[in-house]
Amino acid sequence: MLKNNKDSEAISYLELALEYNPASIEAIDLYYEVNLSMYGTIKNFNILEIAFASNPSFELMEIYVKSSNLSPLEIYNRLESIVENPKKHLSIFLSIAAYLNLPDKFNIITS
């Protein structure tokens, strides 16, 4: 679809693929790249947030960071708020805090 300049159709197929597998990092990454190229912005952060909430990962955070215009602290707080039990994913959130240069979060996370 993308090779044939059918970006809107590609978005539809990617959205369908994400309904079947909301944690597919490859589909999410492509979905957001196509969104950015078509609209210059992200139309639906909900897809990424649902995927991160169900399966927090560093890769999903990277997509969120490159797609968002939020500050590092706002990104961290948002991701932390959508995960049911952030302490259960301690290594992910420590990695995110380090990546976003938020050293104050280290003490909060580990306490």
Wavefront OBJ file of the C-alpha trace (Angstrom):
o trace
v 0.000 0.000 0.000
v 2.732 2.448 0.936
v 4.744 1.719 -2.209
v 1.622 2.539 -4.248
v 1.029 5.821 -2.363
v -2.126 4.480 -0.730
v -1.304 5.810 2.727
v -4.924 6.039 3.893
v -5.508 2.397 3.039
v -2.253 1.448 4.747
v -3.436 3.238 7.899
v -6.689 1.259 7.791
v -4.827 -2.051 7.476
v -2.425 -1.112 10.262
v -5.305 -0.169 12.552
v -6.916 -3.536 11.840
v -3.620 -5.326 12.499
v -3.344 -3.487 15.817
v -6.843 -4.570 16.798
v -5.644 -8.172 16.468
v -2.259 -7.584 18.091
v -2.148 -4.277 20.004
v 1.425 -4.879 21.175
v 3.002 -5.337 17.718
v 5.896 -2.928 17.899
v 6.530 -3.120 14.158
v 2.905 -2.278 13.277
v 2.788 0.536 15.839
v 6.050 2.034 14.606
v 4.885 1.945 10.983
v 1.458 3.297 11.947
v 2.995 6.338 13.626
v 5.522 6.913 10.840
v 2.720 6.945 8.263
v 0.647 9.259 10.491
v 3.553 11.671 10.790
v 4.226 11.657 7.056
v 0.541 12.123 6.161
v -0.546 14.626 8.782
v 2.644 16.004 10.315
v 1.267 14.895 13.663
v -0.080 11.843 15.414
v -3.813 11.364 15.147
v -4.287 8.575 17.680
v -2.012 8.208 20.713
v -4.620 5.896 22.224
v -3.288 2.936 20.210
v 0.205 3.418 21.592
v -1.029 3.959 25.128
v -3.161 0.795 25.043
v -0.169 -1.197 23.803
v 2.115 0.248 26.484
v -0.452 -0.326 29.236
v -0.799 -3.989 28.288
v 2.892 -4.615 27.653
v 5.260 -1.859 28.874
v 8.439 -1.867 26.842
v 11.387 0.378 26.115
v 10.664 0.142 22.381
v 7.111 1.427 22.796
v 8.401 4.269 24.952
v 10.848 5.242 22.197
v 7.997 5.422 19.688
v 5.999 7.513 22.167
v 8.931 9.898 22.669
v 9.582 10.420 18.964
v 5.861 10.899 18.278
v 5.093 13.222 21.178
v 5.694 16.892 21.817
v 5.444 16.439 25.603
v 8.341 17.143 27.955
v 10.332 14.157 29.268
v 8.683 14.478 32.675
v 5.208 14.621 31.123
v 5.995 11.542 29.015
v 7.239 9.614 32.031
v 4.254 10.579 34.168
v 1.806 9.694 31.410
v 3.350 6.279 30.809
v 3.499 5.598 34.529
v -0.155 6.565 34.932
v -1.439 4.160 32.270
v 0.307 1.073 33.661
v -1.640 -0.754 36.341
v 1.373 -1.459 38.578
v 4.543 0.394 37.471
v 6.639 -1.224 40.245
v 5.935 -4.593 38.623
v 7.895 -3.264 35.623
v 10.714 -1.727 37.631
v 13.472 -2.348 35.089
v 11.453 -0.755 32.273
v 10.665 2.364 34.289
v 14.245 2.700 35.524
v 15.381 2.474 31.890
v 12.807 5.053 30.838
v 13.877 7.419 33.641
v 17.506 7.069 32.572
v 16.688 7.545 28.881
v 14.617 10.663 29.634
v 17.292 11.975 32.026
v 15.006 12.016 35.050
v 17.312 11.069 37.947
v 14.736 12.200 40.533
v 12.521 9.314 39.432
v 15.138 6.698 40.462
v 14.540 7.234 44.183
v 10.778 7.375 43.796
v 10.633 4.183 41.739
v 12.827 2.129 44.020
v 11.319 3.272 47.315
l 1 2 3 4 5 6 7 8 9 10 11 12 13 14 15 16 17 18 19 20 21 22 23 24 25 26 27 28 29 30 31 32 33 34 35 36 37 38 39 40 41 42 43 44 45 46 47 48 49 50 51 52 53 54 55 56 57 58 59 60 61 62 63 64 65 66 67 68 69 70 71 72 73 74 75 76 77 78 79 80 81 82 83 84 85 86 87 88 89 90 91 92 93 94 95 96 97 98 99 100 101 102 103 104 105 106 107 108 109 110 111
